[in-house]
């Protein structure tokens, strides 16, 4: 039994490999090389890892952009301090929360 299998393997294995190689050489299909596949995989992983970070950053910048009142208050505060240092404004505290 083992001798029969060895004989069959010696006959048919080289034939099948020869047939496979001739078929492969005849059918020249355009395909990716291994380096191209690694490069495309690298680009895909970089893009997929950067998407959640960009979504998180966009959410934070959106909150900051919606708070325009705080930015306007900062501009008002800086202008007020400049005028106060120049001596053009002398604030009078009338009550605890009001300036005149």
C-alpha positions in Angstrom: 0.0 0.0 0.0 2.7 2.4 1.0 4.8 1.5 -2.1 1.8 2.2 -4.3 1.3 5.6 -2.8 5.0 6.4 -3.2 4.8 5.4 -6.8 1.7 7.5 -7.5 3.3 10.5 -5.7 6.5 10.2 -7.8 4.4 10.1 -11.0 1.7 12.7 -10.4 3.2 15.3 -8.1 5.8 16.5 -10.7 3.1 16.5 -13.4 0.7 18.6 -11.3 3.4 21.1 -10.4 4.5 21.3 -14.0 0.8 21.8 -15.1 0.3 24.5 -12.4 3.4 26.4 -13.4 2.5 26.4 -17.1 -1.0 27.6 -16.3 0.4 30.4 -14.1 2.9 31.4 -16.8 0.2 31.5 -19.5 -2.3 33.5 -17.5 -0.4 36.8 -16.9 -2.9 38.6 -14.7 -2.0 42.0 -13.3 -1.8 41.7 -9.5 -0.3 43.4 -6.5 3.2 42.5 -5.4 3.9 41.9 -1.7 5.4 45.3 -1.2 2.4 47.0 -2.8 0.1 45.1 -0.5 2.1 46.1 2.6 2.1 49.7 1.5 -1.7 49.7 0.9 -2.2 48.0 4.3 0.0 50.6 6.0 -2.0 53.5 4.4 -5.3 51.8 5.4 -4.2 51.4 9.0 -3.0 54.9 9.3 -6.3 56.3 8.0 -8.4 54.0 10.2 -6.4 55.0 13.3 -6.6 58.7 12.6 -10.3 58.9 12.0 -11.4 58.5 15.7 -8.8 61.1 16.7 -10.0 63.6 14.2 -13.6 63.1 15.2 -12.6 63.7 18.8 -10.7 66.9 17.9 -13.5 68.2 15.8 -15.9 67.8 18.7 -13.6 69.8 21.0 -13.1 72.6 18.5 -16.8 72.7 17.9 -17.4 73.4 21.6 -14.8 76.1 21.6 -16.3 77.7 18.5 -19.8 77.7 20.0 -18.5 79.7 23.0 -18.1 83.0 21.2 -19.4 84.9 24.2 -16.3 84.0 26.1 -14.0 85.3 23.3 -16.0 88.5 23.1 -15.7 88.9 26.8 -11.9 88.5 26.6 -11.7 91.2 23.9 -13.8 93.5 26.0 -11.7 92.8 29.1 -8.4 93.5 27.3 -9.7 96.7 25.8 -11.1 97.8 29.1 -7.7 97.2 30.8 -5.8 99.1 28.1 -8.1 102.1 28.5 -7.8 101.9 32.3 -4.0 101.9 32.1 -4.0 104.9 29.8 -6.1 106.8 32.3 -9.1 107.4 30.0 -11.4 105.5 32.2 -11.7 105.8 36.0 -14.2 103.3 37.1 -16.4 104.1 40.0 -17.8 101.2 41.9 -21.4 102.1 42.7 -22.6 98.7 43.9 -21.0 95.4 44.3 -21.6 94.3 40.7 -21.8 97.6 38.7 -19.1 100.0 37.4 -19.9 103.6 36.4 
